[in-house]
Amino acid sequence: MRRATPATLVTIAACAALSGCGASTKLLTGSSSATGERSSGAQGVGGLGIPTLATKNTTRVAGADPVADAAGVALAVYPSSAPGTHPQAVTLAPTGDWEAALAASVLMAPPIRAPVLLSGSGSLPGATAQALDMLAPTGSAGGAQVLRVGDVPAPGGLRSASISGSDPYTLAAAIDRFQSAAAGKESPDVVIASAEHPGYAMPAAGWAAESGDPILFVDNAGVPQATRDALLSHGRPHMYVVGPRAAVPARVVAQLRRYGPVSRVGAAGAAANSVAFAVYRDPPCAFGQPCAHIPNSFGWAMRSPGHAYVLINAKRTLDAAAAAALSASGGYGPQLLVRDAASLPASVLNFFLDYATPGYTQEGPTAAVYNHGWVIGDQTAISVPVQAELDSLLEVVPQK
């Protein structure tokens, strides 16, 4: 079992460092504001924002939008304040193309390990520019410090490589080629997501970052040519369709089978779908046995305590890309979705009750495994009561 270690101090430092960003990308720094901006009446002990920023089992990256969340996550994963804590490269993904941003999450996998920052096509947002300056990427093996995905600006003073495409399908395929070239081989597994149902596609971002399995897209009409060409380059990969038939129809799955075996992972509703993706494993785990890691297997198989979890609002699609680096570092945990900032969906609640609550025996709590929850976004994304509920669900308890 992994012990999920909180990075509370790092996250607070990252949020504080970025507090001077523009109003649309401010992070919460000991504030009672639901929008992530400072307020004169800060809650919590000594104005630290507790429990807004952190509880004993959770840490919040409290951005007012995904741009700010990406900056906070990147600095939590790479604090960049001592030798060896800087990334080799940073991915700059487009805010205007959520498919490309999610697909770019795979660049956080080895060997590149590049966290995602976000930008529009004009000048860099303040949070992104400040985070990029603090991260000071050292340069990947190919020399690039910034991997520019799609229509984003080239940051001055840094070496960049461009990954381009004329539409989301060709851009996702181009990202796949770039990652495959860096890894020296194509992945045997590919995640297939709908370009028309972002809530169902979101959980794939964290898995891509952890596993190196690319995300390619289809639509209700079928398999676009760019996706077909990418699948051919993988040489009959095993494809995992994320989402129910309402997201990826059976006729599209039938088309995909021309290029290799296909398995579907999913459930109706974005929250339930994220849970289905979190517990899935291929090949399946033995009944009644812990889901230990199996080489060349696919899926999180999160059916036991002692892990990290990343909680995201399904209405903030880009937060899946922004938070993907947390699934590929630290506690290595899946992304779980809420539909409403004010409540934890029943499917997610039951997941924690069934699988995540750790217990301890007569040996005492220090011999137990521990969980940690990352909460992504300010209180307009996920409320403090939901964070408090998550904290309670993740707490170690005596075993009866």
C-alpha positions in Angstrom: 0.0 0.0 0.0 1.2 3.5 -0.7 1.0 6.1 2.0 -0.5 9.2 0.6 1.5 12.1 2.0 -0.1 15.5 2.2 1.7 18.4 0.5 -0.2 21.0 2.4 2.8 23.4 3.0 3.8 23.2 -0.6 0.3 24.0 -1.8 -0.2 26.9 0.5 3.2 28.3 -0.6 2.1 27.9 -4.2 -1.2 29.7 -3.6 0.5 32.5 -1.7 3.1 32.9 -4.4 0.4 33.3 -7.1 -1.9 35.6 -5.2 -0.9 38.6 -7.3 -2.5 37.2 -10.5 -5.3 38.8 -12.3 -8.8 38.7 -10.9 -9.9 35.8 -13.1 -7.0 33.6 -12.0 -6.4 34.5 -8.4 -5.9 31.6 -5.9 -7.4 31.5 -2.5 -4.9 32.6 0.1 -6.5 32.4 3.6 -9.7 33.9 2.2 -13.3 33.4 2.9 -14.1 34.4 -0.6 -15.9 31.8 -2.8 -14.2 33.2 -5.9 -10.6 32.7 -4.8 -9.9 36.3 -4.2 -8.6 37.8 -0.9 -11.1 39.2 1.5 -10.6 41.4 4.6 -12.4 38.9 6.8 -10.4 35.7 6.4 -11.7 32.7 8.2 -9.7 30.1 10.0 -6.8 30.1 12.5 -4.5 33.1 12.0 -6.0 33.8 8.6 -4.5 30.6 7.2 -7.8 29.6 5.6 -8.3 26.4 7.6 -10.3 24.4 6.7 -10.6 26.2 3.3 -7.1 25.2 2.2 -6.4 22.1 4.3 -7.8 19.7 6.8 -6.0 16.7 8.4 -6.8 14.5 5.4 -7.3 16.9 2.5 -5.5 19.7 0.6 -7.3 22.2 -1.6 -5.8 23.8 -4.7 -8.2 26.7 -4.5 -8.1 28.4 -7.9 -10.9 30.5 -9.1 -10.6 28.8 -12.5 -8.7 25.9 -14.1 -5.9 28.3 -15.2 -5.1 29.0 -11.5 -5.7 25.4 -10.5 -3.1 24.2 -13.1 -0.6 26.7 -11.7 -1.1 25.6 -8.1 -1.0 21.9 -9.0 2.2 22.3 -11.0 3.9 24.0 -8.1 2.7 21.5 -5.6 4.1 18.7 -7.7 7.3 20.6 -8.6 7.9 23.1 -5.7 11.0 24.3 -7.7 12.7 25.8 -4.6 15.7 23.4 -4.3 17.9 21.5 -6.7 16.1 18.5 -8.3 12.6 20.0 -7.7 12.2 21.7 -11.1 10.4 19.9 -14.0 12.3 19.2 -17.2 9.5 20.6 -19.2 6.1 22.1 -18.8 3.1 21.6 -21.1 1.2 24.7 -22.2 -2.3 23.5 -23.3 -5.1 25.6 -24.8 -8.1 26.7 -22.8 -10.2 26.8 -26.0 -9.7 23.1 -26.7 -10.6 20.9 -23.8 -9.9 17.7 -25.8 -6.4 18.8 -26.5 -5.9 19.8 -22.8 -7.1 16.4 -21.6 -5.0 14.6 -24.2 -1.9 16.6 -23.2 -2.1 15.1 -19.7 -0.2 12.1 -21.1 2.9 14.3 -21.3 3.1 14.1 -17.5 3.9 10.4 -17.8 7.6 9.2 -18.1 9.9 10.1 -19.7 8.8 13.7 -20.1 7.0 14.3 -16.8 5.6 17.7 -17.8 2.7 19.2 -15.8 0.0 21.1 -17.6 -0.3 24.8 -17.5 -3.2 26.5 -19.4 -3.4 29.5 -21.7 -5.6 31.1 -24.4 -4.3 32.1 -27.8 -3.3 35.6 -26.7 -0.8 36.5 -24.0 -0.2 34.2 -21.1 -2.6 34.5 -18.1 -0.9 36.0 -15.0 -1.1 32.8 -13.0 0.5 30.8 -15.9 3.2 33.3 -16.5 4.1 33.4 -12.8 4.0 29.7 -12.4 6.2 29.2 -15.4 8.7 31.7 -14.1 8.8 29.9 -10.7 9.0 26.4 -12.3 12.0 27.4 -14.4 12.0 24.1 -16.4 15.4 22.7 -17.0 14.9 21.3 -20.5 13.9 17.8 -21.6 16.2 15.4 -23.5 15.3 17.2 -26.7 16.1 20.6 -25.2 12.5 21.9 -25.0 11.4 23.6 -21.8 7.9 24.3 -22.9 5.7 21.9 -25.0 3.2 24.1 -26.8 0.0 22.2 -27.6 -2.3 23.8 -30.2 -3.0 27.6 -30.3 -1.0 28.9 -27.4 1.7 31.7 -27.2 5.4 31.0 -27.1 6.8 32.1 -23.8 9.7 34.4 -24.2 13.2 33.3 -23.1 12.3 29.6 -23.1 13.0 26.9 -25.7 9.7 25.4 -26.9 8.5 22.6 -29.1 5.2 22.9 -30.9 2.5 20.1 -31.1 -0.1 21.2 -33.7 -3.3 19.9 -35.3 -6.2 21.3 -37.2 -8.9 19.9 -35.0 -9.2 18.1 -31.6 -8.8 14.7 -33.2 -5.6 15.5 -35.1 -4.2 17.4 -32.1 -4.8 14.4 -29.8 -3.1 12.1 -32.4 -0.2 14.5 -32.6 0.2 14.5 -28.8 0.2 10.7 -28.9 3.0 10.7 -31.6 5.1 13.1 -29.5 4.7 11.0 -26.3 5.4 7.8 -28.2 8.6 9.3 -29.8 9.8 10.4 -26.4 9.1 7.0 -24.9 10.6 5.1 -27.8 7.6 3.0 -28.4 3.8 3.1 -28.8 1.6 2.2 -25.8 -0.2 -1.2 -26.1 -3.3 0.4 -24.5 -5.3 3.4 -25.6 -8.1 5.3 -23.9 -11.0 6.3 -26.2 -13.2 9.2 -25.1 -16.1 11.1 -26.6 -15.4 14.5 -28.0 -19.0 15.4 -27.4 -19.4 14.5 -23.7 -16.6 16.1 -21.7 -17.8 14.9 -18.3 -17.3 11.3 -19.3 -13.9 12.0 -20.8 -12.5 13.8 -17.7 -11.3 10.8 -15.6 -9.0 9.7 -18.5 -6.7 12.6 -17.9 -5.4 11.4 -14.5 -4.9 7.9 -15.9 -3.1 9.1 -19.0 -0.7 11.1 -16.8 0.0 8.1 -14.5 0.2 5.3 -17.2 1.4 6.9 -20.4 -1.7 5.6 -22.2 -2.8 8.2 -24.7 -6.3 9.7 -25.0 -7.8 9.6 -28.5 -11.3 10.9 -29.4 -14.4 9.7 -31.3 -17.8 11.3 -31.9 -21.3 10.1 -32.4 -20.7 9.8 -36.1 -17.9 7.4 -35.8 -14.1 7.2 -35.7 -12.4 10.3 -37.3 -9.6 9.6 -39.7 -6.9 11.1 -37.4 -7.9 8.7 -34.7 -7.9 5.7 -37.1 -4.4 6.6 -38.3 -3.2 6.9 -34.7 -4.7 3.5 -33.8 -3.0 1.9 -36.8 0.3 3.3 -35.6 -0.2 1.4 -32.3 -0.5 -1.9 -34.1 -3.8 -3.3 -32.8 -3.8 -1.8 -29.3 -6.3 -2.7 -26.6 -8.7 0.2 -26.6 -10.6 1.1 -23.4 -13.7 3.2 -24.1 -14.5 5.5 -21.1 -18.2 6.2 -20.7 -21.5 4.4 -21.3 -23.3 3.9 -24.6 -24.9 7.3 -24.3 -21.4 8.8 -24.7 -19.9 6.4 -27.1 -22.6 4.4 -29.1 -22.3 0.7 -29.8 -21.9 1.4 -33.5 -18.8 3.5 -32.8 -17.4 0.7 -30.7 -18.0 -1.7 -33.6 -16.0 0.6 -35.8 -13.1 0.6 -33.3 -12.9 -3.2 -33.3 -11.5 -3.0 -36.7 -8.3 -1.7 -35.1 -8.0 -4.0 -32.1 -9.8 -5.4 -29.1 -12.2 -3.0 -27.2 -13.4 -2.9 -23.6 -15.9 -0.4 -22.2 -15.4 1.2 -18.8 -18.2 3.4 -17.6 -21.5 4.1 -16.0 -24.4 6.5 -16.5 -23.6 10.0 -15.1 -20.3 11.7 -14.9 -19.8 11.0 -11.2 -20.7 7.3 -11.4 -18.6 7.0 -14.5 -15.5 8.3 -12.6 -16.1 5.7 -9.9 -16.4 2.9 -12.5 -13.1 4.1 -14.0 -11.4 4.2 -10.5 -12.3 0.7 -9.6 -11.7 -0.9 -13.0 -8.8 -3.3 -13.6 -8.0 -5.5 -16.7 -7.3 -8.3 -16.1 -9.8 -8.3 -13.3 -8.7 -8.7 -9.7 -9.3 -12.1 -8.0 -12.6 -12.2 -6.1 -12.0 -11.3 -2.4 -8.3 -10.6 -3.0 -6.5 -7.2 -2.8 -6.0 -5.7 -6.3 -2.2 -5.7 -6.3 -0.4 -4.1 -9.2 -0.1 -6.5 -12.2 2.5 -5.6 -14.9 0.9 -4.7 -18.2 -2.5 -4.3 -16.6 -4.9 -1.4 -17.2 -6.8 0.5 -14.6 -6.6 2.0 -11.1 -8.3 -0.9 -9.3 -8.9 1.3 -6.3 -10.7 -1.2 -4.0 -8.7 -0.8 -0.8 -7.7 2.1 1.4 -4.2 3.7 1.5 -4.3 5.9 -1.5 -4.8 9.5 -2.7 -7.9 10.8 -4.5 -8.5 13.9 -6.6 -11.9 15.5 -6.3 -13.0 17.7 -9.3 -16.3 19.4 -10.4 -17.6 17.9 -13.6 -18.6 21.3 -14.8 -15.0 22.5 -14.9 -13.7 20.2 -17.6 -10.2 21.8 -17.8 -9.6 21.0 -14.1 -9.1 17.4 -15.1 -6.1 18.4 -17.2 -5.0 21.0 -14.6 -5.0 18.3 -11.8 -3.6 15.4 -13.8 -0.1 15.7 -12.4 -1.5 14.8 -9.0 -2.5 11.4 -10.3 1.0 10.8 -11.5 3.0 11.7 -8.4 2.7 11.7 -4.6 -0.2 9.4 -3.7 -1.0 8.5 -7.4 -4.8 8.7 -7.2 -7.8 8.6 -9.6 -9.9 11.6 -10.4 -13.5 11.5 -9.0 -16.2 13.9 -10.0 -18.9 15.9 -8.3 -21.8 17.3 -10.1 -22.7 20.0 -7.6 -20.4 22.0 -5.5 -22.6 21.6 -2.4 -22.9 17.8 -2.3 -21.0 14.6 -2.7 -22.7 12.3 -5.2 -24.1 9.1 -3.9 -21.8 7.0 -6.2 -18.7 8.8 -4.9 -19.9 8.6 -1.3 -20.5 4.9 -1.6 -17.1 4.4 -3.2 -15.4 5.9 -0.2 -17.6 4.0 2.2 -17.0 0.7 0.4 -13.3 0.9 -0.4 -11.5 3.9 1.1 -12.0 4.1 4.9 -8.9 2.6 6.5 -9.0 0.7 9.8 -6.5 -0.1 12.4 -6.2 -3.1 14.8 -4.7 -3.5 18.3 -1.4 -2.4 16.8 -2.7 1.1 16.8 -3.3 3.8 14.1 0.4 4.3 13.5 0.5 0.9 11.8 -2.3 1.6 9.5 -2.4 2.9 5.9 -3.6 6.4 5.2 -5.6 8.3 2.6 -5.3 11.8 1.3 -7.7 13.8 -0.7 -7.0 16.6 -3.1 -9.8 19.1 -3.6 -9.5 21.0 -6.9 -11.0 24.6 -7.2 -12.4 27.2 -4.9 -15.7 27.0 -3.1 -17.7 27.6 -6.2 -16.3 24.3 -7.5 -16.4 22.2 -4.3 -17.8 23.6 -1.1 -16.1 23.5 2.3 -18.8 21.2 3.8 -18.0 18.7 1.0 -14.3 19.0 1.8 -15.1 18.4 5.4 -17.2 15.3 4.5 -14.4 14.0 2.4 -12.0 14.5 5.3 -14.2 12.4 7.6 -14.6 9.7 5.0 -10.8 9.4 4.6 -10.0 9.3 8.4 -8.5 6.1 9.8 -10.9 4.4 12.2 -10.7 1.5 14.7 -11.4 -1.9 13.1 -14.3 -3.7 14.7 
